[in-house]
């Protein structure tokens, strides 16, 4: 009986080792699947990172291009502003000069009206003079058709 009990314990050991081997094989297979799955997941993660990096590089290039266009537009606008500012300065100077001329001409008209009766009644308080008696009457402008003569020696200081 001892021999039969030895064989029965040997067969149970065989069954245990067989089930342990199967269990070990199943665990090894799960490990391999997990390793393959992890490798695939890592590969997908690297691909996502690379795509994200490529998108960022593309975005940087586009932003640099946009920045260059905006900078160019600012430079053009600044040049136009400078040009308009220069034109404005010239026009302001012309307004000042023309205002001064108008003021001088108005003073001459006042003086001529006050000192002689040629351009209208002397000493009248009316600000509006009838066109027949006014400075702009063509009959009173005969003296204005006279040329103004200037010699070169007058222009030297």
FENWO-V191338 format. One record per residue. N is the residue number from 1. RES is the residue in three letters. PSI is psi in degrees with one decimal (none if undefined). NEAR is the number of other C-alpha atoms within 10 Angstrom. Layout:
{{N;RES;PSI;NEAR} {N;RES;PSI;NEAR}}
//
This chain:
{{1;UNK;-29.1;6} {2;UNK;-36.9;7} {3;UNK;-35.0;8} {4;UNK;-36.6;9} {5;UNK;-29.7;10} {6;UNK;-39.3;11} {7;UNK;-33.4;12} {8;UNK;-38.0;12} {9;UNK;-31.3;12} {10;UNK;-38.4;12} {11;UNK;-33.5;13} {12;UNK;-32.4;12} {13;UNK;-37.4;13} {14;UNK;-40.7;12} {15;UNK;-41.9;12} {16;UNK;-45.1;12} {17;UNK;-33.5;13} {18;UNK;-43.0;13} {19;UNK;-33.8;12} {20;UNK;-39.8;13} {21;UNK;-42.5;12} {22;UNK;-42.1;12} {23;UNK;-42.8;12} {24;UNK;-43.4;13} {25;UNK;-40.8;12} {26;UNK;-39.2;12} {27;UNK;-40.2;12} {28;UNK;-41.8;12} {29;UNK;-41.0;12} {30;UNK;-40.6;12} {31;UNK;-45.0;12} {32;UNK;-43.7;12} {33;UNK;-44.5;12} {34;UNK;-41.6;12} {35;UNK;-45.1;12} {36;UNK;-44.5;12} {37;UNK;-43.1;12} {38;UNK;-41.6;12} {39;UNK;-43.3;12} {40;UNK;-42.4;12} {41;UNK;-42.3;12} {42;UNK;-39.8;12} {43;UNK;-44.9;12} {44;UNK;-40.7;12} {45;UNK;-43.7;12} {46;UNK;-39.0;12} {47;UNK;-42.1;12} {48;UNK;-43.2;12} {49;UNK;-43.1;12} {50;UNK;-41.8;12} {51;UNK;-43.6;12} {52;UNK;-43.7;12} {53;UNK;-43.7;12} {54;UNK;-40.7;12} {55;UNK;-41.6;12} {56;UNK;-40.9;12} {57;UNK;-42.0;12} {58;UNK;-41.7;12} {59;UNK;-40.3;12} {60;UNK;-43.7;12} {61;UNK;-43.3;12} {62;UNK;-42.4;12} {63;UNK;-37.5;12} {64;UNK;-40.4;12} {65;UNK;-46.6;12} {66;UNK;-41.8;12} {67;UNK;-42.0;12} {68;UNK;-42.6;12} {69;UNK;-43.0;12} {70;UNK;-42.1;12} {71;UNK;-42.7;12} {72;UNK;-42.8;12} {73;UNK;-40.1;12} {74;UNK;-42.7;12} {75;UNK;-42.9;12} {76;UNK;-43.9;12} {77;UNK;-39.3;12} {78;UNK;-40.4;12} {79;UNK;-42.4;12} {80;UNK;-39.9;12} {81;UNK;-44.9;12} {82;UNK;-42.1;12} {83;UNK;-45.7;12} {84;UNK;-39.3;12} {85;UNK;-40.2;12} {86;UNK;-45.1;12} {87;UNK;-41.1;12} {88;UNK;-41.2;12} {89;UNK;-42.2;12} {90;UNK;-45.5;12} {91;UNK;-39.1;12} {92;UNK;-40.3;12} {93;UNK;-40.4;12} {94;UNK;-39.6;12} {95;UNK;-44.5;12} {96;UNK;-44.2;12} {97;UNK;-44.7;12} {98;UNK;-35.9;12} {99;UNK;-42.4;12} {100;UNK;-43.0;12} {101;UNK;-44.8;12} {102;UNK;-42.6;12} {103;UNK;-43.0;12} {104;UNK;-43.4;12} {105;UNK;-39.0;12} {106;UNK;-38.5;12} {107;UNK;-39.5;12} {108;UNK;-43.7;12} {109;UNK;-43.8;14} {110;UNK;-44.4;12} {111;UNK;-46.4;11} {112;UNK;-38.6;16} {113;UNK;-38.0;19} {114;UNK;-35.0;16} {115;UNK;-25.0;12} {116;UNK;160.7;12} {117;UNK;13.6;12} {118;UNK;-39.8;15} {119;UNK;4.8;21} {120;UNK;-179.6;19} {121;UNK;128.5;15} {122;UNK;135.5;13} {123;UNK;12.1;11} {124;UNK;144.3;11} {125;UNK;-5.2;8} {126;UNK;134.1;8} {127;UNK;-20.8;6} {128;UNK;123.5;8} {129;UNK;138.3;15} {130;UNK;143.5;12} {131;UNK;-27.8;11} {132;UNK;-28.4;13} {133;UNK;0.3;16} {134;UNK;174.0;18} {135;UNK;-28.7;18} {136;UNK;3.1;13} {137;UNK;124.9;13} {138;UNK;-28.4;12} {139;UNK;-28.3;11} {140;UNK;-1.6;15} {141;UNK;14.0;14} {142;UNK;-37.5;9} {143;UNK;-22.3;8} {144;UNK;-14.9;9} {145;UNK;-4.3;7} {146;UNK;133.1;8} {147;UNK;147.7;7} {148;UNK;122.2;6} {149;UNK;137.8;5} {150;UNK;138.8;8} {151;UNK;161.7;7} {152;UNK;-31.3;6} {153;UNK;-17.3;7} {154;UNK;-32.5;7} {155;UNK;-17.4;7} {156;UNK;139.4;6} {157;UNK;none;4}}
//
